[in-house]
Amino acid sequence: MRMSLALAVMFSHLVPFMAGQLNWLGHYAVWSFFCLSGYLMTLVLNQRYGFASDGLLRYAANRALRIYPPYLVALAAMATLLALRPDWAAVLTHAGLPYVAGDWIRNVALLDLDSRMLPAPILPASWSLSIELYYYVLMALLLSRSRVTVLLWLVAAVTWAAWANATGVAAHLRVTSPAACALPFALGATVYFVGQLFSPSPTEPRAAHSQLPSWLLPLAVVVALVNAGTAWTWPDLYSTPLLLHAAASSAVILALAGVARPKATSIMTRLDRQLGDLSYPLFLLHMPVSIVVAAALATFTESDLGLGERPALFVLAVPVVLMVSLLLRRVVELPVEKLRRRVARSG
């Protein structure tokens, strides 16, 4: 699931669909990531770290070690490209180097980034990581502590989304603002507590598959695909279709959480885990690597790439991005994961 979402983000950046709605597929994929994060962070906070001060410190350290080391490598790579050949980046993205020290700090620290910044963030997709960190903190401090807090959070998020759509709030505020992104995170957190209702034992959440209906997963997948496939027919892709997409994504996560796990040694399980592990490096690296691939293929012109060239660039760039992502995984993420495991177990 994570790899398919990361590829959707890459596709939306390299192959925009229609004028005025260039990144809708990527935004939909990012909201699915937010649903998944809401579920996973609520799970680890309630089952691994707890909400005491020592647990929250270990949680914060583990999240920082997960997000920042590979991000800083990708950020340095993109900044180098922008410094050496800003015309390369201008062909595929609106990224740019900051003008002032404060914007450099915001990019490095992932603080309060906005896709509409001038200049844009160094890494185009980094605004979503800024939102992730924002909700990591809020979930730990309050939002994910109990069924009651999650329910109140969900009600507030749904109320804001309904008001924003009814009053015609600007599209970017309904998609990339912290208030808008409350909904997918809240839905993911709700999935965790709903899953607990189907678990025979609170200490064995993975036994939930014994009580969830077997038809839930295929139905959830079909609903998600139908909604994604028909979203472009709506006048506003960021209104009702996006809200339905978040709900469908949450249903898929609930169904997947209740599926019996195959043996960890099976080939498909290992492949699924490895592809999932590569999703974050691919998410970070797809733009700088794609720029280099396009330059190597001599497809650059003084203006933007034609739409006819972009699908070919995506197909050619994917295997290169995967190889570079694997390198980042082995050189940066795997050594850091040893430290992360020690932090997680230290409590």
C-alpha positions, -999 to +999 in steps of 0.1 A: +000+000+000+028+025+009+047+019-023+016+024-045+009+057-027+045+069-031+043+060-068+011+079-071+028+110-057+057+106-081+032+102-110+013+133-101+045+153-101+058+140-134+026+135-153+000+162-144-035+154-157-052+186-164-047+224-161-057+237-128-058+203-111-022+192-116-015+174-084-049+160-074-037+123-076-007+132-054-029+150-028-053+120-027-023+097-021-009+120+006-043+119+024-041+081+024-007+084+039-022+106+066-049+080+073-023+054+077-002+076+100-032+083+121-038+046+126-001+036+132+007+064+155-024+058+176-015+021+177+021+026+189+012+053+214-014+031+230+004-003+228+041+005+228+050+039+242+021+049+264+015+085+275+038+088+304+067+112+300+094+086+294+072+069+268+065+102+250+103+110+249+110+076+233+082+081+209+095+116+199+131+103+195+119+074+174+098+096+151+127+121+147+151+093+138+125+079+113+118+112+095+150+134+096+180+113+085+168+103+051+150+136+046+182+156+052+200+135+026+173+140+000+171+177+009+209+181+004+206+163-030+178+186-042+195+217-029+227+208-047+207+204-080+190+237-075+223+254-068+241+239-097+214+240-124+182+258-113+170+256-149+168+218-146+145+219-116+123+246-132+113+222-160+097+197-136+089+215-104+084+249-088+110+241-061+136+268-053+163+277-029+153+299+000+162+336+000+166+341+038+180+322+067+145+317+082+133+298+052+164+276+053+156+268+089+120+260+080+131+236+053+157+218+073+135+215+104+103+208+085+085+236+104+054+252+090+061+244+053+035+253+028+033+241-008+025+277-017+056+292-002+076+317-022+100+303-031+085+268-028+100+243-004+133+228-016+116+193-018+081+198-033+065+171-011+080+182+022+049+202+032+033+169+039+061+159+063+056+192+081+019+182+086+029+147+097+052+162+125+024+186+135+000+157+142+026+134+157+029+160+184-008+166+188-016+128+189+009+122+216-001+152+237-039+147+235-057+135+204-049+097+205-051+091+242-086+075+243-117+067+224-133+098+237-106+122+225-105+105+191-143+108+188-142+145+197-114+150+173-132+132+145-164+152+151-145+185+150-126+175+118-158+164+100-175+197+111-147+218+098-146+199+065-184+202+060-182+240+068-152+245+045-169+227+016-202+244+021-187+279+022-163+275-007-131+279+012-100+280-011-090+246-024-055+247-009-070+253+026-093+223+022-063+200+012-030+211+026-038+231+057-034+216+092-072+221+098-081+202+066-056+174+073-072+168+107-098+146+090-076+118+075-055+116+107-087+114+128-101+087+106-069+067+109-070+070+147-107+060+147-097+029+127-075+018+155-102+020+182-128+004+159-104-025+153-101-030+190-139-037+192-134-067+169-103-080+187-110-109+212-083-095+234-070-059+237-035-074+241-038-093+209-049-068+183-038-089+154-063-115+163-090-091+150-090-110+117-110-138+133-140-115+138-139-091+108-160-102+079-140-116+050-157-094+024-146-062+041-113-060+024-124-065-013-154-042-007-132-015+007-107-018-021-134-016-048-150+015-031-116+032-029-108+024-066-142+035-079-140+067-060-105+075-072-114+065-108-145+088-109-131+117-088-121+137-119-157+138-131-166+161-102-164+199-107-142+202-076-118+174-070-111+187-035-146+186-022-168+156-017-146+131-037-116+138-014-137+133+017-150+100+003-115+090-006-103+095+030-132+074+043-125+047+017-088+047+026-097+043+063-119+013+054-090-003+035-067+002+065-093-013+088-097-043+065-059-048+061-054-046+099-078-075+103-063-098+077-044-128+089-007-123+086+012-148+065+044-162+078+072-136+079+094-160+060+072-162+030+084-147-003+054-124-007+056-112+029+092-103+025+086-086-008+057-066+005+078-055+035+107-045+014+086-025-011+069-007+019+103+001+034+114+017+001+083+039-001+097+067+021+130+070+003+111+070-031+088+097-018+118+118-008+141+111-038+117+109-068+120+145-078+158+150-077+165+117-093+138+123-120+155+156-128+188+139-133+172+112-155+155+138-176+188+157-180+207+125-189+181+118-216+185+153-230+148+159-229+151+194-214+141+224-233+138+261-223+102+255-214+083+228-196+084+192-208+055+184-231+028+162-217+036+136-243+072+132-229+062+130-193+047+094-192+079+081-208+100+100-182+080+084-154+084+049-168+122+054-172+127+072-139+109+046-117+136+019-118+164+045-113+145+060-083+140+025-068+177+018-071+187+051-055+160+045-028+175+011-021+209+027-016+195+053+008+177+025+026+209+005+031+233+034+038+211+056+060+179+040+071+191+005+082+219+018+105+195+043+120+169+015+125+192-003+149+192+028+171+154+032+167+149-004+179+170+003+210+150+034+217+117+015+213+129-012+237+145+010+263+112+014+281 
